[in-house]
Amino acid sequence: MTMIAGIGFASPWLLLGLLVLPILWLLLRAIPPAPKRQLFPAVTLLLGLKDDESLSDRTPWWLLLLRMLAVAAAIVGLSGPVLNPAQEQSGDGPLLIVMDSGWGGAPHWEQNRSHIEAELSEAGRAGRSVALLRLTEPEPLQFRAAGYWGRQLPGMTPAPWVASPEQVRAAMDLIAEVEGGFDTLWLSDGLAMAARQDLVTALGERGNIEVYESGAPVIGLLPATYADGAITLSAQRSNTGLTQEITVQALGPDPNGTERALASTTITFDAAASAAETQIALPMELRARISRFEILNTRSAGAVSLTDDRLRRREVALISAQSEDEGLALLSALHYLRQALEPTAELLEGSLTDLLPANPDVVVLADVARLAPAQEEALIDWVESGGLLLRFAGPRLAASDTARDTEEPLMPVRLRIGGRSIGGAMSWGEPKALAPFAEGSPFYGLDIPQDVAVSSQVMAQPDPELASRVVAELSDGTPLVTRKPLGQGQVILFHVTANAEWSSLPLSGLFVDMLERLAVSSASKPPSADDLEGTTWQAVEVLDGFGRLTDADTLSGVAGPDLIDAPSGPTLQPGLYTSGSGAYARNVLRDGDGIESSIWPASVPVLTYEGAAERPLGGLLLSLSLVLLAVDIAAALWVSGLWSPAKVATIALGMGLAGSGVIALPPAAQAQTATPLNLPSETELTSELTLGHVLTGDARVDQIAAEGLRGLSNVMTLRTSVEPAAPYGVDLETDELAFFPFLYWPVTEGQPLPSSEAYSKLNAYLRTGGMILFDTRDADLTQTGASSGAARRLQQLALPLDIPPLEPIPADHVLTRAFYLLQDFPGRHPRGQIWVEAAPPDAEQVDGLPFRNLNDGVTPVVIGGNDWAAAWAVDERNSPLYPVGRGFSGERQRELARRFGVNLLMHVLTGNYKSDQVHVPALLDRLGQ
């Protein structure tokens, strides 16, 4: 592209046409030679006559100028002028493209990729070989043709970490292996990086360096903390100088399991501040659902803060066989448990029957020997579902026959009769200290105070499984804590009391640490590397560079200290890690981290993507040329005396319409599509019943669906107490489905398959009571035995859906009597097969009833091909839009289609209430039985 006066020209040679303008001016100004004058006597008869219309013997100069300007505008417009054109970089020889490729570049990753694609295209035209180096994952440099890297580029994504000093040094070693010089194009994330200066020096020795940065501040979230009943959210940014406000959302599953925003708040940065924080107070039930915090409209791993047990206070049910008035507080079986757990857990106290339905995280039984059979069975089910049962010994348990002869489900080991007393007059010796915790124990790495001693305990039977179930023992090898899995949960027994009667363990800080290791409580402060010494943590989900959670099945376990102190990288990625029943969120930013902007040497030019965008001027100039020509025509008519306002207006209008089609819109404007105005808000959708139809991408089919639901809504308003709002076109990818109790889904042969996220929403919608009517609109074909393309597409669409077994609609289905008594369900086509959820196998006919006794469920799907929307469709005056059948029989068919629609919606809204026996007399009377 050639630059002239700051404007680029794609075809500059066309500008040579401007040289013709002076010649054209002379030609237009030229006139025929003057006529020879000859006297003619008869001319005297014409003297005195006046000519109302006069013609100029020369073209006026201003009209010539107008024509010159029109031609000049056309010439310049055709030459492809561009305002603010992208500057092409000159250079030859190999080119190395260096990418920071960390989470800081994720928000403008597409911008980076577009810039690289442009550089690769230019390098390809210049015949330059190119190598690409990602600092977060350095690999040997390979200088190849630019087209090779163009094919690799779409699969590259940012890493959820910043390049470590080790990775930068590895990149420098790879550069040292390359012979010869090369230029470097560095795409920076804008974040400070250790050893950057050394890398810049190494690259500067090989050739020129040019750096591109976004210029926008990089923002990240620190781990959320919980204290004094409020959650503290802290954020960091790389650039200061402007006041900035960000919105942070708390995300987590709702009661139906669908992830949504549970709460939101704002964090405001002062102009000179690089850090800011805010607090948000949430109820315990809502706080327990939060899985992560996320900066709104920022795609970055650093903009996500995962949560773990530190944020969520676990519910612990404390149950004791001793009443509170039986002794002093310090002798209570639950006193020390309250003191240890109250700062970090929600404590529930009462009877097991009252507390178990609340589904606590942990149940603690302090010296409870026996449970009622019903309670024991309920407790077993709760543990098998993932609960943690923590038991403490005591006099009652030692004196009972619990787990003496056989192992019981709620005891980890069999117990010996009686207990063991140490250090008394009838004791077996001196009080025993605790042995160091074994490597496989959850307590491994905890320091044991010297003053912790045990004077009494319940003894375990020496069974073959005993050794594998001991997680803590005394110095003489006898068990102190035993554990066994039960279903998805576990049962743990402390062989001493929960108070200081049998040991000094409850008086020490070790008692609190042991409870935290067992995940009985949630730690209010992050663990240190020493706290996790000897533990191994497995990644469950990890973040990618854009802040999306993905499964971590292939990652190996991480040592506890490394999880706290080691830098993030390919083997230790930010995400959620678990060990036993505990969870730890390793975030991109850790407590105490900051964000600093990158600093470059003065010799390295740093460019930004900011600046005016390219704006083609060709369309504007061509439009101007057409407008000038229209004005020229009007002026020529006026000069020649043939002026006609109507004729001039017609010509000007035609030229204006032609010009409007030539104007070049900016790319963003060209990409926009018309969107419907006055769409209802979410609040309006929840305040009124709204029928939805799934958008198929076929404008004609979508229009018929909207017209059909409009007609059905009118029928519901006229004939029932239900008054639906205007129908809504539902985009499965972006719209919330919970607002619509009913979705009409016309199936087309070329309809695209929804994404996996859309299928997740659809399955949740079907599980929570929504109904979808699939209409293939092909009943006229299927009656002949043919299979339509829409039917085959429906099979593909429905394959990922959680659809129950289906059956042809039976004669006693509630759809036959939900409002009208029907046996046929026609649409525009009369007799297509209809499929609904199959009735339960135990739904039997009851004597004296005309239908089976069904439950209150609603069939989640109805499948047919009768083209009901076309039969329901009406215009704004409520007149039918499409023909149905012929004559009176056709109108009767349309009426039955409307009645089927009413029955369908009443079934959605009321369930199978017409199966109740209270309706039997009226139904029998209507049926004539």
N, C-alpha and C positions, 0 to 999 in steps of 0.2 A: 504494500500500500504506500502510495506516494503522498508525502506531507507537503501542503502548500498553505502558508499562513495559518498554521495550526489546525487545518482541516485535512483529513485523509481522503484520498480519491482511489477507488478501486480500479477505475478505467481512466487514467489521466489523459490518455491520448485523445479522448473525445473532446477535451477542452480546446483542441486545435480548431474545432468548429467555430469558436468565438472569433477567430481571425476572419471569418467570412462575413461577419456582421457589417463591417464598413462597406463591403461590396454590395451587400443586400440593401443597405441604406441608399446607395447611389442609384441602384436599379429601381427602387421604389420611388425615388424622387424624380427620376427621368420622366420627361413628357414627350409626346410626338412633336416633330418640327412644326413651327408656326405656319398656318396656311397663307397662301399668296393672296394679297388684297386685289380685288377687281371690282370696279364700279358696275352696278346693275340698277338701271333706272327704276324698276318695279319695286325695289326695296323701299322706296319712299312711301309706298302705301302702308308699310308696317311701322312707320314712325309713330311714336306716341303709345304704342302698345306696351304693356307692362307684363313681364314674366314673373309669376308668383314663385316659381321653383327655379332656383339657380344651382348650377353645378360648378364646383371648384375646378380650376384647371390644374391645380397641384394638390397632392396629398398634404394635409396639414402636418407640421413638424411634430406636434404632440402625439398625433396618431401613429406616425412612423416610430417615435420613441416607444410608444406602448407596444408596438409589434416587435421591436428589437428586444425589449425586456422579456416578452413572452418567449421568443426564440432562445434568448440567452438562458432563461430559467430552465427551459427544456434541455438545452445542451448540458448545463451544469448538473441537472438532476439525473440525466442518463449516465453521467460519468461516475456515479456512485459515491457522492460525498458522505463523509462520516465525521460527526463531531466527537471529540475526545476519543480518537481511535487508540486501541491497545498498541503500545510500542513494541515492536519486534526487536528482540535482543540479537545483536550480532555476535558472532564467535565461530570458531572452527576448532576442530580437534575433539577429543573425548569430553563428555559432560557427566559429572557425578551429581546426582540428586540426593541430598541428605534430608531425611525427615526425622524430627524429634519423635513423632508417632506415639505420643503419650496421650493421657486423658485430657490434657489441657487443650489439645487441638481438635477434640471431638465436636464441639459446637460448630466449627467452621470446616469440618472435614470435607464436605462436598466442595467448598470453595478451594481448598487445597488440591483436591483431585482434579477439578476443572483447570486449575492453573498448571498442574503437571501435564495434563492431556495437551494443553496448548503448547507447552515447552517441548513435549515429545513430538508433536506435529511439526513444529519448527525445526527440531533436530533432525527429523526424518527427511524434511525437504533439503536440509543442508548436508545430509549424508553423515551426520555425527553419530558416533557410537555412544551409548548411554549405559550407566550403571546406577543402581538404586540402593541406598543404604538406610535402613531403619535402625535408629540408635537403641530402641527398646528391645529389638531382636536382631542384633548384628549378624550378618552372614557374609561369606567371602564375596568380594566384588566381582561382578561379571559384566564386562562391557559388551553389550549386544546392540542389535539394531533397535531403533526406537519403537518399532511396531511390536516387538516382543514384550516390552514393558507396558505398552498400551493394553495388551491382552491380560496382563497380570494385575493391572491396577484395580479393576472392579472388585476383586476378591480381598483387597487389603482393608483392614480396619484398625483403628487406634487401639493401643494396649491400655489397660486400666492402671498403669503405673508410669512413673517418670524414669528415664534412663538413669541407672545407678552409675557410680564412678567405675565399677568393674566393667559394666557394659560399654562405657565410653572408652575405657582403655582397650577393651577388646576391639572396638571399632578402629582405634588408632593402629593396632597391630595389623588389622586387615588392610588398612590403607598403605602401611609400610610395605606390604607384600606386592603392591602394584608398581610396575615400572613405568617411567615416563610421567609427563604432566597431564593435567586435565583441569578444566574449570569446574567450579562447584556452585550449585544452586541449592541453598539451604532453606527449607520450609520449617520455621520455628513455631512452637506452640506458645511462645511468649513467657515461658517459665524459666526461672533460674535453674542451672544444671551444674553439678560439680564437674570439674575437669573440662568445662567447655572451652576455656582459654587455650588449653593445651591442644585440643582438637582443632581450634581455629588456626593455631600456629602451624600444625601439621598440614592442613589443607592449603594454607596460604603459600606454603613452599612449593605446591604443585601447580598453582595457577590462580586465576581470579576467583573471588568469593562474592556472591550476591545473596542477601538474606531477605526473605519475605516473612512478615508477621501480620496477624490480623489487626492489631491495634486495639482490640476490645479487651477489657479486663477479664481475667480468668477468675471465676468464683467457685469456691468449694465449701462443703459443709463438714464441720467437725462432728465427732460422735455425740449424740444426744445424751444428756445426763438428767437424772431425776433426783430431786432433793426438795424437802419441805413442801411436798404435795404439788410440785410443778416441774414441767420438763423444760430444761434450758437448751436452746438451739443456738449454736455459734457458727458464724460464717467468716470466711477470709476472702480477700480479693487481692489481685496482683497490682492494680493501678489505683492511685488515689487522685484527688483533684476535683471530683464531682460528687455531689450527693446522689446516692443511688438506693433504690428500694427494690427488694426482691420478695417474691411470694414463695413460701415453703408449704408444701402439702404433706400431711400424714396419710400414708397409704396402708391399706390392710383389708382383709376379707370382711364382708358384712355377714350377718347371720346366715345368709344363703350360700356363703363361700365365694361370692363374686368380689374380686378386688375393686375397691373404689376409694375415693378420697374421703377420709373419715373426719379430717379437720384441716384447717389452713390458718396461717398467720403470716405476718410480714416482718422482715428484718430491714432496717434502714442503716445505711452507711453514711456517716458524716463525711464532709468533703475531704478532710485530711486523714480520715481513718481507714485503715486496711482491715480492721476487724470490727464485727458488730454481733450482737446477740439479742435474743428475746426469750420470753418465757411464755408457756402456754399450759394452762391447767385443764386436765381432762378427767372424766370419771374413770374409776379403776377398770370397769368393764370395757370402755372404749380404748383406754391405754393398753390393755392387754392384747388388743387386736392389731396394734400397729406393727407392721413388718419393716417399714422404712420411711424415711423422710426424703423429700425430693424437691429441688428447686424447680418451680414451674417454668416450662418452656426452655429448659436448658438440658441438652442431651450430652451428658458427661458423667463418667463414673465418679468424679469428684463432687458432683452436684447431688449425690445420693449418700445418705447416711443410714446404714442398716442398723437394726435394733436387735438386742438379744435379751438375756435374762436380767441384765442390769437395769433395764427400763421397766420391765414388767415385774411387779411384786406378786409373787406366787401366793395362792390361797392355801393355807395349811389348816387342816382340821385337827384340833387337839382334843383327845378323848382319854379320860382317865376313869379307872374303877373306883377312885377315891373321891368322895364329895369334899367340897371346899371347906366345910365346917368341921371336918374330922381332925384337923391339926393346924398348926401355925403355918404362915405363908411360906417360910423357908423350908418346911418339911413337905410342902405340896409336891406331888409328882410332876406338876406342870410348871412350877415357878421358874425353874432355870431354862426351860424351853421357851417360856414367854420372853424372858430377858434376852435370850440369844436370837430369837426370831422376830420380835416385834419391830426392830428398826428396819427390817428388810422384807417383811412378808405381811400379808393380810391374814390375821388369825381368826379362826372360826371355832367357837366352843359350843358344845351342846351334846346331844345324843347322836349316835351314829345314824339312827333312822332319820333324824332331822337334817343332818349335815350331808349325807351321801347324795341326796338328790341335787344338791348345789354343785356337784361335780368339782370338788376341790382338786388342786394339783397333788397334794400330799395328805395322807391320813396318818396321824401319829396315835398309836395305842400305848399308853403308859401303864404298865402292869395290868393289862387286861388279859385274863386267862381264857375266858370262854365268851362266845357270842351266841345269840339265839340263832337257830338254823336259818331263818329267813334273812337275818342280818349277815350271817356268814356267807350265804349264797350271793347276796347282793354285793358284798365286799369283794368276793372272788371275781365276779363279773367286772367290777370296776377296775381291779388290778389288771385283769387280762386285757382290758381296753386301753391300757397305758398308764394306769395310776401307780404311784409310789407309796407303798405301805411301810412305815417305819415303826418298829415295835421296840419297847424297852422292857427289860425284866423287872422283877420285884418280888416281894414276899408271896403275893397271890399266885404268880406264875410258877414260882419255885415249889409251892405246895400243891399245885394242881397236877392232874394227870395229862395235861396238854402235850401232845406229840411225844408220848412216852413209848408206846408200842409201835406205832406206825407214823410215818411222816405225814404231816397235814399240809394242805395247800397254802395256808397262811402262816406257816413257820418254815424258815429256810433249812433247819436241821431238826433231828430228833433230840430230845433233851433227857438227861438223866433225872432220876427221882431225887428230889431235894436239891439244895444248892451247895455252894462251897464257901466256907468262911475262912478268911485268912487274917492272922494277926490277933485273934482273941484268945481267951483262956482255953477254948476248945478248938482252936484253929489248926490249920495244916502248916503253918509257917508264917513268915513275915509277909506284909502286904507286897504285892507284885507290881513292878513297873511295866510299862508298855514296851514291847519289842519294836525295833525299827520297822517301818512299813515296807513290805515287799514291793518289788518293781511293778508287778501287775496290779497292785492295789490302787483304788481311787485316791487313797491318802498318801501315795508315794511322794516323797519330797517334803512333807510337812515336818517341822521341827517338833520334837516331843519334849515338853518341859520336864525338868528333873523332879518336880514336886508332884507330878501326877502319879497316883498309885491306886490300886484296886484292892479292896479288902473282902469283897464278896462277889460272886457271880453264879449264874446258872451254867451248868456244864453240858456240853454236847456229846451225844453218843458217837463213838468212833466208827462211823459208817464209811463206806468206800468214797462217797461223794464229799465227805467233810473237808478234805484238803482243798478242793477246788472252790469251796464256798466260803472259806475264811478270807476276809479282807483286812483284818487287824487281829493281833494276838498279844498275849502277855509274854513277859520274858521267859516264862516256863513253857511256852508253846501252846497254852490253852486258848481257845477262841475268845476274843473280845467282841468282834463284830463279824457276823456271817450274812451272806446274801445269796439269793437265788432268783432267776428269772421266772416269771409266771405270765404266760401269754406275751403281751407287748409291754407289760410292766414288770415290777420287781418287788420282792419282799426282803426287808433288811431287819435284822435283830441285833440290838445292843444287849449283850449278856449282863449288863449292869443296869442299875436304876437310872431314871432321868434326873433324880436329885442327888444330893451328896451323901445319901445314906450308905451306899455300897462303894463309892469311889469318889475321888476328888476331881474326876474328869469334868463334870459340869461346872466346876469352879474356875476352869482354865480357859484361855483363849483357844486352845486346841479344839475344844468342844464346838465352838462357833465355826472354826475352819473345816472341821469334819462335816458339819451340816451343810456348809457351802459346797464342799466337794461332792456331796451326795445330791446336790441341787434341791435340797429341802428349802433353802431360801435363795433369794436373788441378791447377788452382791451389789451394794450401793456404789461401790467404786470399782474401777477396772482392775483386774488382777495384774500382778507384776510377774516378771519372768520367773522369779523364785517361787511364786505361788503355784505356777504350772510346771515346776520341775518334775520330771518323771512321767508326764502325761503325753499322750499322743492324740492329736486332733485330726479329724477327717473332714475335708471340705464337702459340703452338701450342695451348695449353690455358690457360684462365683459371678462377679460382675464383669461385663465386657467394657470396652472403652466408652461406649455410649450410655452406660449405666443400666443395661438390661441384665437381668438375672438369668443364668443358664445353668444346666446341670453340670456337676463336677465329678462324674463317675470315673473319669480316667486319671484324676490327680491322686497322688500318693499321700499318705498321712504326713502330718507336720508335728515336730516336737513342740511341746508347750512353750518353752522359752523362745524358740524361733518365731512362734506365732505372735509374740509380743514385741520382740526386738528386731528381728531380721527385716531387711527392706523387701518390699513387694517385687515380684518378678515372675517369670514363667512357672516356677515351682511353688511359689507362695503368692497366690492371687487374692485380691480383695474379695471377700464373700463371707458366707456363713459357715462356721465350723462347729462340729459337735464332738464331744467326748463323753461317753456314757449318756447320762440324761442332761448334761449341761450343754449350753450353746454359747458361742462367742462370735461376735461380729467383727471381722477384720475390715476396716474401712480404708479408703484411699488416704484420707487425712486422719491422723491419730491425735490424741490429746497432746497439746503443746506444739503441734505443727503450724507452720505459717506458709504463706504463698508469696514468693518474691518474683518480680518481673526479671526478664533476662537482660543482661548487660553485654554490649558488644564493643569491641575496639573501634576507635574512631576511623580506622582504615577500612572497615568493612561497611559497605553501603547497606542500610536497612530500609527496605521499601515496605509499604503496606498495601493491602487490597483496597484501601479507601480511595475515594476519588470519584469524579463524575463517570457515569457509565457511558458506554458507546451509544451514540444516537444517530441512526441513519437519517440523512437529510434529503435523500433522493425523492421520496414520496411527497414530502412537503413542497419541494421546488417544482415537481411536475404538476401538483395541484395548483400551485401559484400560476404556472404557465397556462393551464386551462382556464383559470379565472380571468387572466389577462386577455386571453383570446376571446372569451365571452364578452368582456368589456369592449374589445376591439370591434366585434361584430355590431354591438349596439351603437358604438360611435360611428362606424361606417354607414349604418342605416340612417343615422341622424344627419350626417354630412351629405349623403346622397338625396335627402328629402324623402326617403321611404320609411320614415320613423313610424313605428306602430308599437305602442306600449305593450299590447298583448303578445305581439310577435317577439318583442325583445324579452319579455318575462318568460316565454316558453323556451327560448334558446338558453337564457341564463339558468333556468331551472335544470334543463338537460345537462348543461356543462357542469353545474354544481353537483348533480348526482354522480356524474362520471368522475369528478374530482374526488368525491368522498370515498370512492372505492380504491383510489390510488394511494391515499394518505397512509404512510407506514406507521403503524402503532408500535410502541415499545414492546419487546418480547413478553414482558410480564402482562401487558394489557391484552396481547393476542392470545395468551394462554388462558385468560379468564373465560369462564362460561357463565351463561345466565343462571342466576339462582333465584328461586322464588322469594318474593318479598313477604313481609309480615308473617313469617313462620312463628308458630306458637312457641312460647318459652317452656322450659321444663316445669315451671310452676303452673302454667296454664294446662299442660298435658296431664298433670296430676289432679287438677281441680275438676276436670270433665272427662267422661268416657270418650276415648278417641280410638277409632278403628284404623289400623295400619295396613298398608299393602307394601310388599317388598319390591323395591326398585330392581328391574331386570336389566336396564340398559337399553331396552327397546322402547322408544318414546311412544309408539302407538299402543303397545300393550300396557305400559304404565298409565297412559291416559284413560284407557278403558277401565283399568282397575280402580282408578280414582273416581271415575264417573259411576262405576258400579257400587262402590262403598258409599258414595253420596246418596244414591238411590236407596240403598239398604238403611242408611241412617235416617232418611226421611220416613221410610216405612216404620221403623222403630219408634220414631217420635209420634207418628199419627196413631199407632195401634197399641203402644205399650207406654209404661211410665218411664221408660229409658229414653233419654234425649242425647244422643251422641253429638259430639262436636264435629267439625269438618274433618274428613279423613286426612291421613298424613302418609306421605311417601317415606318409607323407612330405608335408610342406608345401613345394611348389616355391619359395615365396617366401622361406622362412626356413631350411630345413634344408640341410645339406651333403650333396650327392648322392654324393660320392666313397666314402661308407661302404657303398654298396649296389651290388653287381655286377649286380643284376637288379631292375628296376622293373616292376610290373604296373600298367597304366594302363587302368582301365575308363572308357570314353567315354560320357558322358551328353549328352543333347540340350541341356540348359541349363547345362552346365559353363562357368564363366568362363574367358576367355583369360588365360594367365599374363602377367606383366609382361615388359618387355624384359630386366630383370636376370635373371628366371627363365629366359628363353630363352637368355641367354648361358651360364648354368650348365648348361642341358640340352645345348647344343651342345658345350660342353667335356666333359660327361659322355659323350656319344656318341663324341667323337673319342678319348677315352682308354680305350676298351674296355668301357664300360657297355652294357647291353642294355635296351631298353624293349619290353614286349609290350603293344601296343595292342589292346584287346578291345572291339569295338562291341556285342557281345552281340546281334546282329541277324541271325545266319545263317538263322534260320527265315523271315525276311522276304526276304533277298537271294536265296534259292533260287528264289523266285517272280518275281525280276526287279525287285522293288520297291526303292526307295532309302529308307533310314531317316533320321530326324533325327540319330541318333548318327553315321552315316557322313558326313553333311554337316558335322557339327561336327568330326569328325576331320580333314577336309580343311582347315578353318580353323585347327585346333590345330597341324597339321603344317606349315603353309605357312612359318613362320619357322625351322623346324628344318633343320639341315644333314643331310638324309637322302640317302643314295646312291641310284642307280637300283635299282628293285625289280623282282622277277619272281615269278610263282607258284612255290611251292616245288617244285623238280624232284625226280624220283624218286631221284636219286643224291645229294641234299643230305645233309650230315653229320647233320642232325637226324633222319634216318631210321635212324641206326645209332649215335648217340653213346653209348647204353647199351643200349636195346632196339632190335630190328629192327622198324620201323614203316613202314606205307604210308599209314595214315589217322591224323588228328590231331583226334579229336572232343573236344568238351566236353559241355556240356548239350545243345547242338545238334550233330548228327552230321557234316555234310559241308560246312561253309563253306570258302570259298577262303582260303588262307593265303599271305601275301606275305613274302618275305625279300629280302635284298640280292642283286642280280643277280651271277652269277659273272663273272669276268673274261673278255673276249672270247677270250683265248688259252688258256682252260682246255679242253684237248682230252681226248678219251677215249684212254686208253693201251691198247694191245692186251693182252688177258689180264686187265684190271682191270674190275670191275663198276661203277666210278665214275670220275669225272674227277679229275685231279690238281690239287687246289686248294691255296691258300696257307693259312697258319695264322690268318687273320683270323676274327673273329666278326661275324656280321651284327648291326649295331647296333640294328635294329628288326625286330620280327616283328608283322605286322598280320593280324588275323582277327576273327571275330565269333561264335565257338563258345561263348562264355560259360564259359570254363574254370574260373573261380573258383567258380561254382555247382557244378560237377562235383567239384572238389577239396574243397569246404567240409565240415568236420566240427565236432562240438561238443567239449566238454571230455573226453568219454568216447571220442572218436575214432569216433563214429558219423556216417554221412552225414546231412546236413541237408536236402538238396533232392533231389527225385526226378529220375532220369535214365532216359529211355526206359521200357520196360515189361518186367517180368519179368527172366529171365536175360539177355536181349539188352541190357537197360538196364544191368545190372551189368557186363556185358562192355564196354559203352561207357564206363562210369565207370572201369574198369580201364585202358582204352586212354588215357583222358584223363590218368590219373595217370602212365602211362608216358611220355606226351608231355611232361608237366611235368618228369619226371626227365631225359629227353633234353635238354630245353631248358636246365636248370640245368647239366648236365654239359657242354653245348656252351659255355655262358658261362664255366665254370671251366677248361675244358681246350682250347678252340679246336677246330680241325679235325684233332686228332691221329688220329682214326679214318680220315683219308684217307691216312695213312702206309702204305707197302707192307708194313710188318711185320705189319699186321693182315689182309692179304689172305687168307692161308690159312684163318684162323678164320672170316672173313666168308663166304668161298666155301663153307665147310663148313656154316655155319648157313643160308645161302641155298639149299643143296642143289644147287650148281652144280659 
